[in-house]
Amino acid sequence: MIHLLEQLLNGLQFGVMLFLMAAGLTLIFGIMNVINLAHGGLYMMGAYVAAATFAATGSFLLGVAAAVVAAALLGLVLEFILFRILYARDHLDQVLATFGLILFFNELVRIVWGSTALYMRVPDFLGGRVEILPGSPYPVYRLAIISVGLAVALLLYLLIARTRLGMLIRAGASNRTMLGALGVNVTLLYTLVFALGAALAALAGVMAGPIFTVESGMGESVLILAFVVIVIGGIGSIRGAFVAALLVGLVDATGRAYLRPLLSIFLSGPAAANAGPALASMSIYILMAVVLFVRPQGLFPPRGR
């Protein structure tokens, strides 16, 4: 039971990190109808800025602030220079342009910080472990990630459901043309949403920094998972992204922990050792296929879709 609880917490921690990444992506995709492959680059830039600031100042919180602000400003610049042109283009043009941004960001971090991966340690005030159950210590930093992710999810819910800006975002996800016809400055709304999405991606990168390697290209793998999350949850739905991210995190963590020993009951040792990790990697895509078979628009599609 202790091991199961640890794996559930690992899945929750991975899920909230995916939510931070997917929340901005689903807003951009759902409202602007833009496929933004460069979102993973913003995740990577956030991790690099935080790691560099943390190393220079010794303050993890200052690194978080610097990464979020830098990513939001970078998002504003990208939206103004590039994405305003892409709104009227088809998805193939968007994919090609944002794929080019992936290559640009990867080379940029190599030029600025070198090709060697950066080391980002866990801050002292979040170091150590805490006993969640007697005899079951769990890293404080991972609990902090869960807390931050849940707090951001709550703030996003309040923003989307309880504010005028959130009302406009929901309206934009349902019918952008009608929103513009009612006199809303859709261009400004797009800019604000893009900056918010960039900031959330950077925050996810900061949280991942002390756990994963801060290196060029680190955003590509998590970008694929973020797309899986928004497809499962429903494109444009924050609630759907949250539920889907937790599902993906839990399925991934428990699959990696238990599929191999479960298969060893029915298969030989070497066969289970080979099949277990493979099936664990496939499990989230199987989950996506099942959800799409039952609900093609995702678990919680926005109203009007």
C-alpha beads as a LAMMPS data file, in Angstrom:
LAMMPS data file: protein, C-alpha beads

305 atoms
304 bonds

1 atom types
1 bond types

-500.0 500.0 xlo xhi
-500.0 500.0 ylo yhi
-500.0 500.0 zlo zhi

Masses

1 110.0

Atoms # bond

1 1 1 0.000 0.000 0.000
2 1 1 2.875 2.349 0.747
3 1 1 4.386 1.694 -2.669
4 1 1 1.001 2.204 -4.325
5 1 1 0.551 5.521 -2.510
6 1 1 3.990 6.664 -3.652
7 1 1 3.182 5.785 -7.258
8 1 1 -0.151 7.612 -7.048
9 1 1 1.651 10.694 -5.735
10 1 1 4.226 10.380 -8.522
11 1 1 1.382 10.190 -11.025
12 1 1 -0.309 13.219 -9.462
13 1 1 2.948 15.178 -9.568
14 1 1 3.540 14.277 -13.213
15 1 1 -0.083 15.044 -13.996
16 1 1 -0.053 18.570 -12.583
17 1 1 3.158 19.314 -14.492
18 1 1 1.453 18.140 -17.675
19 1 1 -1.536 20.321 -16.799
20 1 1 0.651 23.430 -16.555
21 1 1 1.968 22.626 -20.008
22 1 1 -1.368 21.610 -21.516
23 1 1 -3.456 24.451 -20.055
24 1 1 -1.748 27.126 -22.124
25 1 1 -1.634 24.888 -25.179
26 1 1 -5.352 24.103 -25.043
27 1 1 -6.220 27.789 -24.682
28 1 1 -4.069 28.718 -27.684
29 1 1 -5.318 25.814 -29.786
30 1 1 -8.926 26.117 -28.675
31 1 1 -9.321 29.894 -29.025
32 1 1 -6.903 30.812 -31.801
33 1 1 -7.149 27.549 -33.755
34 1 1 -3.344 27.598 -34.002
35 1 1 -1.199 24.469 -33.776
36 1 1 1.735 25.777 -31.766
37 1 1 4.582 23.265 -31.804
38 1 1 6.811 25.980 -30.343
39 1 1 5.033 25.604 -26.986
40 1 1 7.652 23.028 -26.029
41 1 1 10.326 25.622 -26.787
42 1 1 8.740 28.007 -24.269
43 1 1 8.802 25.180 -21.712
44 1 1 12.513 24.694 -22.425
45 1 1 13.285 28.423 -22.310
46 1 1 11.585 28.681 -18.923
47 1 1 13.752 25.877 -17.554
48 1 1 16.947 27.446 -18.920
49 1 1 16.182 30.955 -17.651
50 1 1 15.274 29.606 -14.208
51 1 1 18.395 27.421 -14.011
52 1 1 20.681 30.285 -15.089
53 1 1 19.055 32.783 -12.709
54 1 1 19.129 30.294 -9.835
55 1 1 22.821 29.597 -10.443
56 1 1 23.659 33.317 -10.650
57 1 1 21.638 34.562 -7.664
58 1 1 21.118 31.509 -5.475
59 1 1 17.390 32.294 -5.287
60 1 1 15.021 29.677 -6.656
61 1 1 12.002 31.980 -6.338
62 1 1 13.797 34.671 -8.309
63 1 1 14.522 32.060 -10.970
64 1 1 10.824 31.158 -11.112
65 1 1 9.818 34.805 -11.469
66 1 1 12.456 35.488 -14.125
67 1 1 11.405 32.436 -16.163
68 1 1 7.692 33.250 -16.061
69 1 1 8.196 36.926 -16.941
70 1 1 10.719 36.149 -19.698
71 1 1 8.418 33.539 -21.256
72 1 1 5.404 35.857 -21.112
73 1 1 7.388 38.628 -22.836
74 1 1 8.708 36.156 -25.399
75 1 1 5.152 35.009 -25.996
76 1 1 4.051 38.600 -26.590
77 1 1 6.832 39.101 -29.125
78 1 1 6.104 35.831 -30.932
79 1 1 2.380 36.542 -31.079
80 1 1 2.951 40.025 -32.471
81 1 1 5.628 39.100 -35.020
82 1 1 4.606 35.629 -36.170
83 1 1 1.319 34.280 -34.926
84 1 1 -0.804 37.186 -36.092
85 1 1 0.255 36.193 -39.585
86 1 1 -0.510 32.525 -38.942
87 1 1 -4.082 33.024 -37.721
88 1 1 -5.370 33.228 -41.292
89 1 1 -3.160 30.393 -42.582
90 1 1 -4.018 26.718 -42.658
91 1 1 -2.685 24.191 -40.180
92 1 1 0.116 23.011 -42.455
93 1 1 1.630 26.508 -42.536
94 1 1 1.283 26.733 -38.750
95 1 1 3.008 23.392 -38.241
96 1 1 5.903 24.310 -40.558
97 1 1 6.387 27.760 -39.008
98 1 1 6.255 26.579 -35.395
99 1 1 8.473 23.585 -36.179
100 1 1 10.995 26.120 -37.421
101 1 1 10.698 27.854 -34.044
102 1 1 11.560 24.569 -32.329
103 1 1 14.830 24.416 -34.274
104 1 1 15.477 28.098 -33.575
105 1 1 14.987 27.750 -29.813
106 1 1 17.128 24.598 -29.660
107 1 1 20.000 26.340 -31.394
108 1 1 19.499 29.511 -29.358
109 1 1 20.009 27.738 -26.031
110 1 1 23.106 26.018 -27.428
111 1 1 24.532 29.397 -28.432
112 1 1 23.702 31.100 -25.120
113 1 1 24.271 28.282 -22.605
114 1 1 26.286 25.744 -24.586
115 1 1 25.469 22.195 -25.601
116 1 1 26.112 20.731 -22.139
117 1 1 23.028 20.155 -20.027
118 1 1 22.526 22.463 -17.062
119 1 1 22.201 21.153 -13.542
120 1 1 19.372 22.659 -11.484
121 1 1 19.350 21.518 -7.889
122 1 1 16.369 21.374 -5.585
123 1 1 16.293 24.550 -3.427
124 1 1 17.273 24.067 0.196
125 1 1 13.889 25.065 1.608
126 1 1 12.229 22.360 -0.517
127 1 1 14.865 19.696 0.076
128 1 1 14.495 16.612 2.209
129 1 1 11.594 14.255 2.675
130 1 1 8.436 14.139 4.725
131 1 1 6.651 11.036 5.961
132 1 1 3.262 10.784 4.291
133 1 1 2.714 7.542 6.189
134 1 1 4.865 5.949 8.901
135 1 1 7.903 4.515 7.160
136 1 1 7.026 6.175 3.846
137 1 1 9.138 9.311 3.227
138 1 1 8.325 11.351 0.136
139 1 1 10.331 14.231 -1.403
140 1 1 9.139 17.658 -0.285
141 1 1 9.875 19.114 -3.712
142 1 1 7.460 16.742 -5.435
143 1 1 4.770 17.645 -2.901
144 1 1 5.496 21.307 -3.649
145 1 1 4.972 20.655 -7.369
146 1 1 1.602 19.071 -6.593
147 1 1 0.637 22.046 -4.428
148 1 1 1.687 24.608 -7.044
149 1 1 -0.106 22.733 -9.814
150 1 1 -3.331 22.473 -7.833
151 1 1 -3.117 26.150 -6.846
152 1 1 -2.616 27.195 -10.479
153 1 1 -5.530 24.981 -11.523
154 1 1 -7.748 26.703 -8.943
155 1 1 -6.628 30.164 -10.075
156 1 1 -7.256 29.269 -13.713
157 1 1 -10.711 27.998 -12.819
158 1 1 -11.520 31.259 -11.043
159 1 1 -10.117 33.251 -13.967
160 1 1 -12.064 31.317 -16.606
161 1 1 -15.317 30.846 -14.697
162 1 1 -15.592 33.957 -12.523
163 1 1 -14.097 36.916 -14.386
164 1 1 -15.008 38.985 -17.430
165 1 1 -11.753 37.997 -19.124
166 1 1 -12.617 34.362 -18.546
167 1 1 -16.045 34.921 -20.064
168 1 1 -14.409 36.343 -23.179
169 1 1 -11.973 33.424 -23.331
170 1 1 -14.846 30.933 -23.137
171 1 1 -16.746 32.864 -25.779
172 1 1 -13.681 32.906 -28.007
173 1 1 -13.315 29.148 -27.662
174 1 1 -16.945 28.696 -28.733
175 1 1 -17.374 31.304 -31.497
176 1 1 -14.555 33.711 -32.333
177 1 1 -16.437 35.363 -35.203
178 1 1 -19.421 36.283 -33.041
179 1 1 -17.111 37.587 -30.317
180 1 1 -15.485 39.984 -32.763
181 1 1 -18.880 41.054 -34.127
182 1 1 -19.905 42.077 -30.593
183 1 1 -17.080 44.622 -30.486
184 1 1 -14.537 42.696 -28.438
185 1 1 -10.888 43.397 -29.258
186 1 1 -10.078 39.852 -30.340
187 1 1 -6.481 40.761 -31.229
188 1 1 -5.765 41.930 -27.681
189 1 1 -7.513 38.868 -26.271
190 1 1 -5.335 36.608 -28.416
191 1 1 -2.208 38.400 -27.214
192 1 1 -3.149 38.037 -23.538
193 1 1 -4.045 34.363 -23.936
194 1 1 -0.790 33.633 -25.750
195 1 1 1.261 35.362 -23.030
196 1 1 -0.627 33.426 -20.348
197 1 1 0.003 30.149 -22.172
198 1 1 3.706 30.949 -22.512
199 1 1 3.970 31.764 -18.794
200 1 1 2.296 28.479 -17.839
201 1 1 4.645 26.531 -20.116
202 1 1 7.643 28.240 -18.515
203 1 1 6.334 27.446 -15.031
204 1 1 6.076 23.783 -16.026
205 1 1 9.663 23.932 -17.273
206 1 1 10.850 25.445 -13.994
207 1 1 9.121 22.742 -11.968
208 1 1 10.647 20.044 -14.169
209 1 1 14.167 21.494 -14.002
210 1 1 15.364 19.856 -10.755
211 1 1 13.769 16.501 -11.714
212 1 1 14.692 16.183 -15.387
213 1 1 17.722 17.366 -17.330
214 1 1 17.721 20.975 -18.523
215 1 1 18.974 20.504 -22.061
216 1 1 18.318 21.490 -25.641
217 1 1 15.294 19.683 -27.052
218 1 1 13.750 18.883 -23.661
219 1 1 10.410 20.325 -24.732
220 1 1 9.647 17.941 -27.582
221 1 1 8.694 14.868 -25.545
222 1 1 6.501 16.778 -23.108
223 1 1 4.845 18.605 -26.020
224 1 1 3.607 15.279 -27.408
225 1 1 2.143 14.375 -24.025
226 1 1 0.525 17.808 -23.769
227 1 1 -1.223 17.254 -27.102
228 1 1 -2.420 13.868 -25.833
229 1 1 -3.825 15.599 -22.756
230 1 1 -5.770 18.258 -24.660
231 1 1 -7.152 15.684 -27.093
232 1 1 -8.368 13.507 -24.209
233 1 1 -9.762 16.435 -22.240
234 1 1 -11.324 18.328 -25.148
235 1 1 -9.633 21.068 -27.143
236 1 1 -10.127 24.452 -25.479
237 1 1 -11.281 23.063 -22.122
238 1 1 -9.289 23.892 -18.991
239 1 1 -11.360 21.460 -16.930
240 1 1 -10.774 18.776 -19.529
241 1 1 -7.028 19.474 -19.550
242 1 1 -6.885 19.155 -15.760
243 1 1 -8.794 15.857 -15.595
244 1 1 -6.949 14.418 -18.595
245 1 1 -3.541 15.435 -17.235
246 1 1 -4.226 13.663 -13.951
247 1 1 -5.457 10.577 -15.812
248 1 1 -2.371 10.506 -18.024
249 1 1 -0.056 11.027 -15.054
250 1 1 -1.658 8.264 -13.010
251 1 1 -1.801 5.815 -15.928
252 1 1 1.847 6.492 -16.786
253 1 1 3.129 6.151 -13.204
254 1 1 1.158 3.035 -12.295
255 1 1 1.840 1.427 -15.669
256 1 1 5.595 1.835 -15.301
257 1 1 5.471 0.501 -11.742
258 1 1 3.122 -2.459 -12.079
259 1 1 2.823 -3.667 -15.671
260 1 1 6.110 -5.557 -15.631
261 1 1 5.435 -7.545 -12.426
262 1 1 1.851 -8.138 -13.576
263 1 1 3.010 -9.545 -16.915
264 1 1 5.573 -11.740 -15.175
265 1 1 2.646 -13.778 -13.815
266 1 1 1.712 -14.830 -17.345
267 1 1 5.019 -14.510 -19.234
268 1 1 8.606 -15.561 -18.718
269 1 1 10.988 -13.151 -17.026
270 1 1 12.743 -11.812 -20.157
271 1 1 9.449 -11.491 -22.060
272 1 1 7.843 -9.562 -19.199
273 1 1 10.945 -7.358 -18.904
274 1 1 10.647 -6.426 -22.575
275 1 1 6.870 -6.155 -22.816
276 1 1 6.279 -4.310 -19.538
277 1 1 8.109 -1.039 -20.323
278 1 1 6.792 -1.085 -23.902
279 1 1 3.182 -1.416 -22.781
280 1 1 3.736 1.232 -20.098
281 1 1 4.916 3.674 -22.762
282 1 1 1.910 2.797 -24.915
283 1 1 -0.623 3.018 -22.092
284 1 1 -1.389 6.735 -22.397
285 1 1 -1.930 6.412 -26.143
286 1 1 -4.224 3.451 -25.562
287 1 1 -6.099 5.626 -23.066
288 1 1 -6.412 8.361 -25.700
289 1 1 -7.723 5.876 -28.280
290 1 1 -10.341 4.536 -25.853
291 1 1 -11.528 8.052 -24.907
292 1 1 -11.749 9.123 -28.550
293 1 1 -13.701 5.976 -29.408
294 1 1 -16.257 6.727 -26.683
295 1 1 -16.203 10.552 -26.863
296 1 1 -14.616 11.815 -30.108
297 1 1 -14.662 15.457 -28.882
298 1 1 -12.891 14.609 -25.617
299 1 1 -14.120 14.271 -22.056
300 1 1 -15.155 17.902 -21.528
301 1 1 -15.398 19.754 -24.859
302 1 1 -16.205 23.485 -24.585
303 1 1 -19.779 24.507 -25.172
304 1 1 -20.496 25.214 -28.790
305 1 1 -18.099 22.539 -30.060

Bonds

1 1 1 2
2 1 2 3
3 1 3 4
4 1 4 5
5 1 5 6
6 1 6 7
7 1 7 8
8 1 8 9
9 1 9 10
10 1 10 11
11 1 11 12
12 1 12 13
13 1 13 14
14 1 14 15
15 1 15 16
16 1 16 17
17 1 17 18
18 1 18 19
19 1 19 20
20 1 20 21
21 1 21 22
22 1 22 23
23 1 23 24
24 1 24 25
25 1 25 26
26 1 26 27
27 1 27 28
28 1 28 29
29 1 29 30
30 1 30 31
31 1 31 32
32 1 32 33
33 1 33 34
34 1 34 35
35 1 35 36
36 1 36 37
37 1 37 38
38 1 38 39
39 1 39 40
40 1 40 41
41 1 41 42
42 1 42 43
43 1 43 44
44 1 44 45
45 1 45 46
46 1 46 47
47 1 47 48
48 1 48 49
49 1 49 50
50 1 50 51
51 1 51 52
52 1 52 53
53 1 53 54
54 1 54 55
55 1 55 56
56 1 56 57
57 1 57 58
58 1 58 59
59 1 59 60
60 1 60 61
61 1 61 62
62 1 62 63
63 1 63 64
64 1 64 65
65 1 65 66
66 1 66 67
67 1 67 68
68 1 68 69
69 1 69 70
70 1 70 71
71 1 71 72
72 1 72 73
73 1 73 74
74 1 74 75
75 1 75 76
76 1 76 77
77 1 77 78
78 1 78 79
79 1 79 80
80 1 80 81
81 1 81 82
82 1 82 83
83 1 83 84
84 1 84 85
85 1 85 86
86 1 86 87
87 1 87 88
88 1 88 89
89 1 89 90
90 1 90 91
91 1 91 92
92 1 92 93
93 1 93 94
94 1 94 95
95 1 95 96
96 1 96 97
97 1 97 98
98 1 98 99
99 1 99 100
100 1 100 101
101 1 101 102
102 1 102 103
103 1 103 104
104 1 104 105
105 1 105 106
106 1 106 107
107 1 107 108
108 1 108 109
109 1 109 110
110 1 110 111
111 1 111 112
112 1 112 113
113 1 113 114
114 1 114 115
115 1 115 116
116 1 116 117
117 1 117 118
118 1 118 119
119 1 119 120
120 1 120 121
121 1 121 122
122 1 122 123
123 1 123 124
124 1 124 125
125 1 125 126
126 1 126 127
127 1 127 128
128 1 128 129
129 1 129 130
130 1 130 131
131 1 131 132
132 1 132 133
133 1 133 134
134 1 134 135
135 1 135 136
136 1 136 137
137 1 137 138
138 1 138 139
139 1 139 140
140 1 140 141
141 1 141 142
142 1 142 143
143 1 143 144
144 1 144 145
145 1 145 146
146 1 146 147
147 1 147 148
148 1 148 149
149 1 149 150
150 1 150 151
151 1 151 152
152 1 152 153
153 1 153 154
154 1 154 155
155 1 155 156
156 1 156 157
157 1 157 158
158 1 158 159
159 1 159 160
160 1 160 161
161 1 161 162
162 1 162 163
163 1 163 164
164 1 164 165
165 1 165 166
166 1 166 167
167 1 167 168
168 1 168 169
169 1 169 170
170 1 170 171
171 1 171 172
172 1 172 173
173 1 173 174
174 1 174 175
175 1 175 176
176 1 176 177
177 1 177 178
178 1 178 179
179 1 179 180
180 1 180 181
181 1 181 182
182 1 182 183
183 1 183 184
184 1 184 185
185 1 185 186
186 1 186 187
187 1 187 188
188 1 188 189
189 1 189 190
190 1 190 191
191 1 191 192
192 1 192 193
193 1 193 194
194 1 194 195
195 1 195 196
196 1 196 197
197 1 197 198
198 1 198 199
199 1 199 200
200 1 200 201
201 1 201 202
202 1 202 203
203 1 203 204
204 1 204 205
205 1 205 206
206 1 206 207
207 1 207 208
208 1 208 209
209 1 209 210
210 1 210 211
211 1 211 212
212 1 212 213
213 1 213 214
214 1 214 215
215 1 215 216
216 1 216 217
217 1 217 218
218 1 218 219
219 1 219 220
220 1 220 221
221 1 221 222
222 1 222 223
223 1 223 224
224 1 224 225
225 1 225 226
226 1 226 227
227 1 227 228
228 1 228 229
229 1 229 230
230 1 230 231
231 1 231 232
232 1 232 233
233 1 233 234
234 1 234 235
235 1 235 236
236 1 236 237
237 1 237 238
238 1 238 239
239 1 239 240
240 1 240 241
241 1 241 242
242 1 242 243
243 1 243 244
244 1 244 245
245 1 245 246
246 1 246 247
247 1 247 248
248 1 248 249
249 1 249 250
250 1 250 251
251 1 251 252
252 1 252 253
253 1 253 254
254 1 254 255
255 1 255 256
256 1 256 257
257 1 257 258
258 1 258 259
259 1 259 260
260 1 260 261
261 1 261 262
262 1 262 263
263 1 263 264
264 1 264 265
265 1 265 266
266 1 266 267
267 1 267 268
268 1 268 269
269 1 269 270
270 1 270 271
271 1 271 272
272 1 272 273
273 1 273 274
274 1 274 275
275 1 275 276
276 1 276 277
277 1 277 278
278 1 278 279
279 1 279 280
280 1 280 281
281 1 281 282
282 1 282 283
283 1 283 284
284 1 284 285
285 1 285 286
286 1 286 287
287 1 287 288
288 1 288 289
289 1 289 290
290 1 290 291
291 1 291 292
292 1 292 293
293 1 293 294
294 1 294 295
295 1 295 296
296 1 296 297
297 1 297 298
298 1 298 299
299 1 299 300
300 1 300 301
301 1 301 302
302 1 302 303
303 1 303 304
304 1 304 305
